[in-house]
Amino acid sequence: MSGQEAIDALGDKIEYVAQRNGKTVDELKDLLLRDATVHVSTSGDIFFRDDFGGKKP
């Protein structure tokens, strides 16, 4: 998940995910909204995914 979709899906778990990744809630939200390559895994880890301009399968 990424962007606003990730923020919405995390709901009240966003504080846990932010802390797990060494961020404040505001920092995590800003990162998700500002950088489209930032995603959150189902286990709560932040990762970066870029298709380098290619199309999604």
C-alpha positions as CSV (number, residue, x, y, z in Angstrom):
1,M,0.0,0.0,0.0
2,S,1.1,3.5,-0.6
3,G,-0.1,7.1,-0.4
4,Q,-3.5,8.0,1.2
5,E,-4.6,4.4,0.7
6,A,-2.0,3.2,3.1
7,I,-2.8,5.9,5.6
8,D,-6.5,5.0,5.5
9,A,-5.8,1.2,5.7
10,L,-3.4,1.6,8.6
11,G,-6.0,3.4,10.7
12,D,-5.2,3.4,14.4
13,K,-2.2,1.1,13.6
14,I,-0.3,4.0,12.0
15,E,1.4,4.9,15.3
16,Y,2.8,1.4,15.6
17,V,4.0,1.3,12.0
18,A,5.6,4.8,12.4
19,Q,7.4,3.8,15.6
20,R,8.5,0.5,14.1
21,N,10.2,2.4,11.3
22,G,11.7,5.1,13.5
23,K,9.3,7.9,12.4
24,T,6.6,10.0,14.0
25,V,3.1,9.6,12.7
26,D,3.4,13.0,10.9
27,E,6.7,12.0,9.3
28,L,5.2,8.7,8.1
29,K,2.1,10.4,6.7
30,D,4.2,13.1,4.9
31,L,6.5,10.4,3.4
32,L,3.6,8.4,2.1
33,L,1.9,11.4,0.6
34,R,5.0,13.0,-0.8
35,D,6.8,10.0,-2.3
36,A,4.9,7.5,-4.5
37,T,7.7,4.9,-4.3
38,V,7.1,4.5,-0.5
39,H,5.0,1.6,0.5
40,V,4.0,-0.2,3.7
41,S,4.2,-4.0,3.8
42,T,1.5,-6.1,5.5
43,S,4.0,-6.7,8.3
44,G,4.4,-2.9,8.8
45,D,7.7,-2.3,7.2
46,I,8.4,0.7,5.0
47,F,9.9,-0.1,1.6
48,F,10.6,1.7,-1.6
49,R,9.3,0.3,-5.0
50,D,9.9,2.0,-8.3
51,D,9.0,0.5,-11.7
52,F,11.6,2.9,-13.3
53,G,8.9,4.2,-15.7
54,G,7.7,0.8,-16.8
55,K,4.1,-0.4,-16.8
56,K,2.7,-2.5,-14.1
57,P,2.0,-6.1,-15.0
